Amino acid sequence: MLLAVDIGNTKIKAAVFEVNALREKFIFEKNESEKKIKKIFHQYEKIEVSILSSVGEKEKEVISLLQKYTRVEVVNPTFLFPFINKYATPATLGIDRMVLAAGAVLQYPDKNRLVLDAGTCITYDFIDRNNHYLGGAIAPGLQMRYDAMHNFTAKLPLLYPEEPINYIGNSTAGSMHSGAVNGFLHEIEGFIKDYSRDYEDLTVILTGGDAEFLAKRLKNTIFANSNFLLESLNNLYIYKTNND
């Protein structure tokens, strides 16, 4: 058994895998790390190895906790990845983006792939059919757009994502929902259109905390999978083990 752990900007996500089968997923706050990790290993005593990626803080603390129970693999830029990194500034490329790119290559071979990770920010990562990682885009996530409207104006309220009743907002709240949600959707569909125009046979993978909210509202054909990063960690470990 393997434990995949992703330390994000706001929360920690973890999942227990038995080969390629996801047995159980966990989401918890960073200050709950010790209690939650102890509980996972008490419940799944056959976990032999953990693989971890991190974009946030507390990485050392979580690694120390994991090492009490299992061998730990920490994904870093020197890890064995199944793609050639063509990013102009490879040292600045986030580990989470690299893991998602690896997962796209391993799960969708011989395709042009665009991975959308809709979390605190939304990231767009493109890997061509020759397994070259070319880059993508980073933009504010859905809640960040609401937060920005509230924090950088005098009177706009703090709202949370909600289905707009109409694209024409007939109130302040309605106008904010239309702007935030519809604007976000138009952005995503615009990027997909651009990539589809230049790269045929495009596979689009949508993941992240807002994946389910967005998937039912997008017109394009996509693979929506909120567990894709954790699955990618598991697949990356299997790839590394088979190619060491």
N, C-alpha and C positions, 0 to 999 in steps of 0.2 A: 504494500500500500504506500501511497505517496500523499503528502500534504502540500498543496500549492497555496502560497500566501502572497497577497498583493497589498502593500502598504500605500494607500492613496493619499490624496490631499486632505481628506476629511475622515475617512474610515479605513478599517482593515477588513479585507475580504479573504476568506480562506475556503478551500474545498478539499475533501478527501477523495482520492481516486484509487480505484482498483483496476490497474492497466488503463483502459480507455473509458471506463465507466465512472461517472461522477456519483459517488455514494451520498454525499451530503455537503451543503454549502453553509457557510457561517459569515455573518456580517456583524462587526462590533466596533465600538469606539476604541480609540487608542489607549485610553486610560483603563480599559477592561482587559488588556492584553494578557496579563498573568492569569487571571481567573478563567478566561475563555480558552486559552491555549492548554492549560492544565485539564480542562474539561474535555477538550477534543481528544487528547492523548489517553485520557482515562476511558473514553468511549471507544476509541479505535487503537487498541494496544499493538496492532500489527503494522502500524506505520513505520516504515524503515528509513525513509528519507524525506526531507522537506526541501522545496525549491521556493526561493523568495525573490520578489522584485519590489522596488520601492521608489516612489517619487516624493515621499514625505519624510518626516522626521521619525525618531524613535527606532530606526533600523537596528542599531546596535543592541538596544534593549530587547527587541523581539528576537534577534538572532541568538542572544544569550539564553532566552527562555526556550527557544526551539532546541538548542544544543543540549539541554538537559535530558531531552527525550529521543533525539534522532540526529542523524547526520544531516548537515545543512549545505545546500548549494545556493549561493547568492549570485543572481544574474548580474553581470557587469559588462561593460563594453568589450572585454576580451573573451567573453563567453563564446562558445561555438554556435554560430547562427547559420541558418540555411539560405542566406542571401548575401549578395555583395553590396556593401554599403557605399552608395554614391553621393551621400549627403555632403555638401560642401564643408560643413563644420561637424564632422562625425562625433567629436568629443562633447558637443552640446546636445546631441540627440537623446531624448529621454528614454530610460530603460523600458518604461511601459510601452512606448511606441515601437521599440525594437522587438519586444515580446509579441505584440500584436502583429507586427509584420511577419515574424517567424511563424506564428500560428496560421496566418493567411497562406503562406507558402506551403506549409505542411498539410493543411486541410484542403487547399484548392490548388493542386499542382497544375502547371502548364496554362495558367490563366493570367490575365491582367487583373490585379486586385486593388480595390480601394477600401481601406478600413476606416470607419467613422467611429470614434470613441466619444460619446456624448456624456460627459461628466461635468466637473467644475468648469473646465474648458472643453470645447470640442476640438478634437484633432482629426486631421485627414492625412492618411498615410498611403502612399501608392507604391506598389511593387509590381514591376512588369513581368511578362510571361518568361523572361530570361532570368528571373530571380534577382533583378537589380532593384535595390531600394532607392528611389529617386527623390523622395521628400514628400511634401504635402502642404498643410496649412494648420494654423492654430488660431482659434477665435474664442470669444466669450461663450460659455455654456448658457443654457436656458435660464437657470436661476440667477446667474451673474448678470444677465440683461435686466431682470427685474430689480436686482439689488442696485445696479448702476443708476437706473431711473430714479430710485428712491434716494440714494446717497448723494447724487450730484444735482439734485433739484431741490427747490424750497418746499414744494407742496405735494409732490406725487407720493402716494402711499406705498408701503411695502406690500407687494402681492406675491403670490406663488402660482406656478404654472396651472393653467386652467383652460379648457377648451373654449375658444372664442365662439360666441353665439353667431357672430357675423363678421365678415372681414371689415365691415363698416362699424366701428365702435361708436355706440350712441351714448356713452358715458365715459368718464375718466378711466374707470376700471376696465370697461369694455375696450377702450382704445389702447390701453396698455397691454391687455391680453392679446389683442389683434396684432399689435406691433411686435411683441416679444415672440409669440408662438408662430404667427404667420411669417414674420420676418425670418425667423430661424428656419422654418420649413423651406421658404424660397431660397435661402442661402444654400441649404443642403442640396436641394434639387438642382440649383444652378451649378454647383460643383460637379454633381453627378453627370449633368448634361455636358459640361466641358470635357470631362474625362472620357465619357462615352464617345464624344465626337472624335477625339484624337486616338483612342485606344479601343479597338474592337474587342468583342467577347469579354466585356468588363464584368467582374464579379464584385458586388458591393456588400460588405459586411458591416452591420450596425451593432454596436455594443455600448456598454456604459450604463450609468444609472437612469438615463432618460430614454434608453433604447425602446422600451415597450410603449412609452407615451408617444414617441415619435413614429414608430413603425406603422401603426394603423392609420396615420395621417399622411404618410408619404405616398406619392403616386408611383414612384419608381419601384421596380422589382429588386428587393434586397433580401439578404439573409440577416434577420434580427436575432441576436443571441447575447443576452445580458451576461452570460458566463464565459464569453469568448476569451477574455484575458486569462482566466484561471485554466481553461482548457488548453490555451496556448502554452502556459507554463508547463503543464503536464506533457504536452506533445514535444516541447523543446527539451525537456529532460530525457524523454525516450530517444529523441534524435541524437542528443549528445552522447548518451550511453551506447547507442548503436554505432557511433562514428568516432569514438575516442581511440 
